[in-house]
């Protein structure tokens, strides 16, 4: 079993979910139209042939989705650990070819696009090499390891004319589109604050992942993994838990906060902040990393709002609460579902005016406008409508994000999370780390799309 959806299952599922809404059937049966759609998407001329550069845990999730989608073919894989490669080839039913490294895969004929799922410190090199080899690119977040790398990748995209999609997949979900619509409608009033908390208290949540028993210096290509990073003796901990180390990752900011910032930029139609202030440290997991396990950030935007982000790996009472958008007329909470809660701002000046002369106090409460908005509610209060909730229906956001990439490649149009969006979201995460390490604010220069000197 390869996991690839066959024609019969595609027709059955598409008919049940209305996947071809908007198609004119004319005299043809629905089954005939669906059969034609499947055949066109899976014909050699229509299939998008992918190579996977890096097939770690996240890449295997993406690979499973790709194999269930019509219109994709996985032709090749490469990784620095043999066990991952073998499992990926097994998932493809033995069809994917194993390549020694990224350069060999990129030189192979017949590969249209690549998925890049390597550690952060490799992203720039792999992305630019792929673009220059004429490949379209789907790259996991964060786009870059440093701010300046983003500008280099932007230049490569412009020079080559290739498509690049960054993999913060949540912005392809229906709930985030609905959030953007609500914000654009003005229902929240003036938005001045957005906040998000991501708390965990497990070893896995802190990236201390299990290490496979067969991993050793024969099955792991340590030199390939290190690449442009500083050189260390062979270390399985650094290889399999690379997010814990500054040489390969930006930690909390580039793994978790970057998703949040991608969403905020999208739903608020914002590009980049003016200023970032952050603080954090390594309090608990000191034997297993050198990145902070607790991080807090304040991010100020010229559009007139501030973002407050916090995360700790030392307590999960608040969990991963999603994003709260706070407006003068209501609050929008965006997580697994979307909830709008209207504001009911009742004043409480009774104790203030109780110190006035009695005649003035009585006159104050006789004003009809005052009576509508004041406590105590000795009169009928103004009725505020109840909140509303929406839940995303249908396929998961990873599949929707991949479909967006597929359409962008076929139509030669920019995807939902293009190189500019990826650069600016990653840059905020990197500004957070710079501010926390320098213990001072970091500023953005919009004129050059980079840091202020």
C-alpha positions in Angstrom: 0.0 0.0 0.0 1.4 3.4 -1.0 -1.3 5.6 0.5 -2.0 7.2 -2.9 -5.8 7.7 -3.5 -7.0 5.7 -6.5 -9.6 6.8 -9.1 -12.5 5.0 -7.5 -11.8 6.5 -4.0 -11.3 9.9 -5.5 -14.6 9.8 -7.3 -16.4 8.5 -4.2 -14.9 11.1 -1.8 -15.3 14.0 -4.3 -18.9 13.3 -4.9 -19.6 13.1 -1.2 -17.9 16.3 -0.4 -18.9 18.3 -3.4 -15.3 18.8 -4.5 -16.3 19.8 -8.0 -18.8 22.5 -7.1 -19.0 25.0 -9.9 -18.3 22.5 -12.7 -20.9 22.5 -15.5 -22.0 18.9 -16.1 -24.0 19.4 -19.3 -25.0 16.0 -20.6 -22.3 14.1 -18.7 -22.9 12.2 -15.5 -21.2 13.4 -12.3 -19.1 10.2 -12.3 -17.9 10.9 -15.8 -16.9 14.5 -14.9 -15.0 13.3 -11.8 -13.3 10.5 -13.8 -12.1 13.1 -16.3 -10.9 15.4 -13.5 -8.9 12.6 -11.9 -7.4 11.5 -15.1 -6.4 15.0 -16.1 -4.8 15.7 -12.7 -2.9 12.4 -12.8 -1.8 12.4 -16.4 2.0 12.7 -17.0 1.5 16.2 -18.4 -0.5 17.4 -15.3 1.3 15.7 -12.4 3.7 17.8 -10.4 6.8 15.7 -9.7 8.3 16.3 -6.3 11.7 15.7 -4.8 12.0 15.7 -1.0 15.1 17.3 0.5 15.0 16.2 4.1 12.5 13.6 5.3 12.2 14.1 9.0 9.1 13.9 11.1 7.3 16.9 9.6 8.4 15.9 6.1 6.8 12.5 6.6 3.5 14.1 7.6 3.7 16.2 4.4 4.7 13.1 2.4 1.6 11.2 3.6 -0.6 14.1 2.5 1.1 14.3 -0.9 0.6 10.6 -1.5 -3.1 11.0 -0.9 -3.5 13.9 -3.3 -4.1 13.6 -7.1 -1.8 15.6 -9.2 1.4 14.9 -7.3 4.2 12.3 -7.9 7.1 11.8 -5.5 10.2 11.0 -7.6 13.1 11.3 -5.2 14.2 11.7 -1.6 17.4 12.4 0.3 18.3 12.8 4.0 21.3 12.6 6.3 19.8 9.6 8.2 19.3 6.4 6.3 16.3 5.2 8.4 14.2 8.2 7.3 15.0 7.6 3.7 14.1 3.9 3.8 10.8 4.7 5.4 10.0 7.4 2.9 10.7 5.1 0.0 8.5 2.4 1.6 5.7 4.9 1.8 5.9 5.6 -1.9 5.7 1.9 -2.7 9.4 1.9 -3.8 8.8 4.4 -6.6 10.9 7.2 -5.1 14.6 7.2 -6.0 17.2 7.7 -3.3 19.7 10.5 -3.9 23.0 10.9 -2.1 22.3 14.6 -1.2 20.4 17.7 -2.3 22.8 18.6 -5.1 22.4 15.2 -6.7 18.6 15.4 -6.4 18.5 18.9 -7.9 20.6 17.7 -10.9 18.2 14.9 -11.7 15.9 15.3 -14.7 12.2 15.1 -14.4 11.7 16.7 -11.0 9.5 19.8 -11.2 9.6 21.0 -7.7 11.1 20.3 -4.3 9.9 20.1 -0.7 12.6 21.3 1.7 12.3 20.0 5.2 15.9 20.4 6.5 17.0 22.2 9.7 16.8 26.0 9.6 20.5 26.6 9.0 20.3 24.8 5.7 17.2 26.6 4.3 18.9 29.4 2.4 21.4 27.2 0.7 18.9 24.5 -0.3 16.3 27.1 -1.4 18.6 29.1 -3.6 20.2 26.0 -5.1 16.7 24.7 -6.0 15.6 27.9 -7.5 18.7 28.2 -9.6 18.2 24.6 -10.7 14.8 25.7 -12.2 12.7 24.0 -9.5 9.7 25.5 -7.7 10.0 25.3 -4.0 7.8 24.4 -1.0 9.9 25.1 2.1 9.1 24.5 5.8 9.0 27.5 8.1 10.9 29.4 9.1 12.1 30.5 5.6 15.4 31.6 7.0 18.0 31.3 9.8 18.9 35.0 9.7 17.1 38.1 8.4 19.7 38.8 5.7 19.1 35.3 4.3 15.6 36.3 3.5 16.7 39.1 1.2 19.1 36.7 -0.6 16.2 34.3 -1.3 13.9 37.1 -2.5 16.6 38.1 -5.0 16.8 34.4 -6.2 13.1 34.2 -6.6 13.0 37.4 -8.7 16.0 36.3 -10.8 14.7 32.8 -11.6 10.9 33.5 -11.8 10.2 30.3 -9.8 7.4 29.8 -7.3 8.2 29.6 -3.6 5.7 28.7 -0.9 6.6 28.7 2.8 5.0 26.0 5.0 3.1 27.8 7.7 0.1 25.9 6.6 -2.5 27.3 9.0 -3.1 30.4 6.9 -4.7 28.1 4.3 -7.4 27.0 6.8 -11.0 28.2 6.3 -11.1 29.6 9.8 -8.2 32.0 9.1 -9.9 33.2 6.0 -13.1 33.8 8.0 -11.0 35.7 10.7 -9.6 38.0 8.0 -13.1 38.6 6.7 -14.5 39.5 10.1 -11.6 41.9 10.8 -12.0 43.6 7.4 -15.7 44.0 8.1 -15.0 46.2 11.1 -17.0 44.1 13.6 -14.1 44.2 16.1 -13.9 47.9 16.1 -10.4 49.4 16.6 -7.9 46.6 17.2 -5.1 47.6 19.5 -3.8 44.4 21.0 -3.3 40.8 19.9 -2.0 38.1 22.3 -1.0 34.5 22.1 0.4 32.0 24.6 2.1 28.6 23.8 2.9 26.6 26.9 4.2 23.0 27.2 5.5 20.8 29.9 6.7 17.6 28.3 10.0 16.4 27.0 8.6 16.0 23.5 7.1 19.5 23.6 10.5 20.7 24.5 11.9 18.9 21.4 13.7 16.1 23.4 12.6 13.6 20.8 13.3 9.8 21.0 16.5 8.7 19.1 16.1 5.6 16.9 18.2 2.7 18.2 19.9 2.1 14.8 21.2 5.7 14.6 25.0 5.8 14.7 27.9 7.2 12.7 27.3 4.7 9.9 23.6 5.5 9.4 23.9 9.2 10.0 25.8 11.5 7.7 27.1 13.9 10.3 29.0 16.1 7.8 26.0 16.5 5.6 23.9 17.6 8.6 26.4 20.2 9.9 26.9 21.8 6.5 27.5 25.6 7.0 27.1 25.4 10.8 30.0 25.4 13.3 31.7 22.0 13.5 31.2 19.7 16.5 32.1 16.0 17.2 29.4 13.5 16.2 26.3 13.9 18.3 23.0 12.1 18.0 21.4 14.7 20.4 22.4 17.5 18.1 21.2 15.6 15.0 17.8 14.5 16.2 17.1 17.4 18.6 18.5 20.2 16.5 15.8 22.7 17.5 17.5 22.8 20.9 20.6 24.4 19.6 21.3 27.9 18.3 23.7 26.6 15.6 20.8 25.1 13.7 17.6 26.8 15.0 16.0 29.9 16.5 14.2 27.9 19.1 10.8 28.9 20.3 10.7 32.0 18.2 11.4 30.3 14.8 9.5 27.1 15.6 6.4 28.4 17.3 6.1 32.2 17.2 6.7 32.2 13.4 3.4 30.4 12.8 1.6 33.0 15.0 3.2 35.9 13.2 2.4 34.5 9.7 -1.3 34.3 10.8 -1.3 37.8 12.3 0.3 39.3 9.2 -2.3 37.6 7.0 -5.5 38.3 8.9 -4.4 41.9 9.8 -3.0 42.7 6.3 0.2 43.8 8.0 3.7 43.4 6.7 6.3 44.1 9.4 6.6 45.7 12.8 8.3 48.9 13.8 9.9 47.6 17.0 10.4 44.3 18.9 11.2 44.0 22.6 11.8 40.5 24.1 13.1 38.7 27.1 13.7 35.1 27.8 16.2 32.6 29.3 17.0 28.9 29.8 15.7 28.1 33.3 15.0 24.3 33.4 16.2 22.2 30.5 19.9 23.3 30.9 21.5 20.0 30.1 19.8 19.5 26.8 20.0 22.8 24.9 21.3 26.4 24.6 18.1 28.1 23.4 15.6 29.6 25.9 12.8 27.5 27.4 10.9 30.6 28.3 10.3 33.6 26.0 8.2 36.7 26.0 7.9 39.4 23.3 6.1 42.7 22.6 5.8 43.6 18.9 4.7 47.1 17.8 3.1 47.6 14.4 2.7 50.9 12.5 -0.9 50.0 11.7 -1.7 50.8 15.4 -1.6 47.5 17.3 0.7 45.6 19.6 1.3 41.8 19.7 2.1 40.1 23.0 3.6 36.6 22.6 4.6 34.3 25.4 5.8 30.7 25.7 7.3 28.4 28.3 8.3 24.7 28.2 7.9 24.5 32.0 4.1 24.6 32.6 1.2 23.8 30.4 -1.8 25.1 32.4 -2.6 27.6 29.7 -1.7 25.2 26.9 -1.6 26.4 23.4 -4.4 28.9 23.5 -4.3 30.2 19.9 -4.6 33.9 19.1 -6.8 36.5 20.7 -7.5 39.7 18.7 -8.8 42.4 21.0 -11.0 45.2 19.5 -13.1 47.9 21.0 -16.3 46.1 19.9 -15.3 42.5 20.4 -12.7 39.8 20.7 -11.9 37.2 18.1 -10.2 34.0 19.4 -8.5 31.9 16.7 -7.5 28.4 17.5 -8.9 25.0 16.4 -12.2 27.0 16.0 -12.9 30.7 15.6 -15.0 32.5 18.2 -16.3 36.1 18.2 -17.3 37.6 21.5 -18.9 41.1 21.5 -17.9 43.7 24.1 -20.4 44.8 26.7 -18.6 47.8 28.3 -20.8 48.7 31.3 -19.5 51.6 33.3 -19.3 51.5 37.1 -19.3 55.1 38.3 -21.8 54.7 41.1 -19.2 54.8 43.8 -17.6 57.9 42.3 -20.8 60.0 42.0 -21.8 58.8 45.5 -19.4 61.4 46.8 -21.2 64.3 45.0 -24.0 66.4 46.4 -27.1 64.3 46.4 -28.9 66.6 43.9 -26.0 66.2 41.4 -25.9 62.4 41.9 -29.6 62.2 41.2 -29.3 64.4 38.1 -26.4 62.3 36.8 -28.5 59.1 36.8 -31.5 60.7 35.2 -29.6 61.2 32.0 -30.9 58.5 29.5 -27.5 57.9 28.0 -26.0 57.4 31.4 -28.8 54.9 32.3 -27.9 52.8 29.3 -24.3 52.3 30.2 -24.0 52.5 34.0 -23.9 50.0 36.8 -25.8 49.2 39.0 -28.4 47.9 36.6 -31.5 49.3 38.3 -33.1 49.5 34.9 -33.2 47.3 31.8 -29.7 46.9 30.5 -28.8 47.3 26.9 -29.0 43.8 25.2 -25.7 42.6 23.7 -25.9 39.8 21.1 -24.4 36.4 22.1 -21.1 35.3 20.6 -20.6 33.2 17.4 -18.3 30.3 16.6 -17.0 28.8 13.4 -15.1 25.5 12.9 -13.1 24.7 9.9 -14.8 22.0 7.9 -13.2 19.6 5.5 -9.5 18.7 4.8 -6.6 19.7 7.0 -4.7 22.8 6.5 -1.5 21.0 5.3 -3.4 19.5 2.3 -5.0 22.9 1.5 -1.6 24.6 1.7 -0.2 22.0 -0.7 -3.1 22.5 -3.1 -2.5 26.2 -3.0 1.2 25.5 -4.0 0.1 23.1 -6.7 -2.3 25.8 -8.2 0.4 28.5 -8.0 2.9 26.3 -9.9 0.4 25.3 -12.6 -0.9 28.9 -13.1 2.5 30.6 -12.4 0.8 32.8 -9.8 2.0 33.7 -6.3 1.0 31.3 -3.5 -0.8 32.4 -0.3 2.5 32.4 1.6 5.1 33.7 -0.9 8.7 34.5 -0.3 7.9 38.0 1.0 5.4 36.8 3.6 7.8 34.1 4.6 10.7 36.5 4.9 8.8 39.0 7.1 7.3 36.4 9.5 10.7 34.8 10.0 12.3 38.2 10.4 9.9 38.9 13.4 11.0 35.7 15.0 14.7 36.6 14.5 14.1 40.1 15.8 12.7 38.5 19.0 15.8 36.4 19.5 18.1 39.4 18.8 16.2 41.6 21.3 16.2 38.8 24.0 20.0 38.2 23.5 20.9 41.9 23.3 18.5 42.9 26.1 17.3 45.9 24.0 14.7 46.8 21.4 15.3 45.9 17.8 13.9 48.1 15.0 12.7 47.3 11.4 13.6 49.4 8.4 10.7 49.2 5.9 12.6 51.0 3.2 15.1 48.1 2.8 12.9 45.3 4.2 15.5 44.6 6.9 16.9 45.5 10.2 17.7 49.1 11.1 21.4 49.6 11.7 
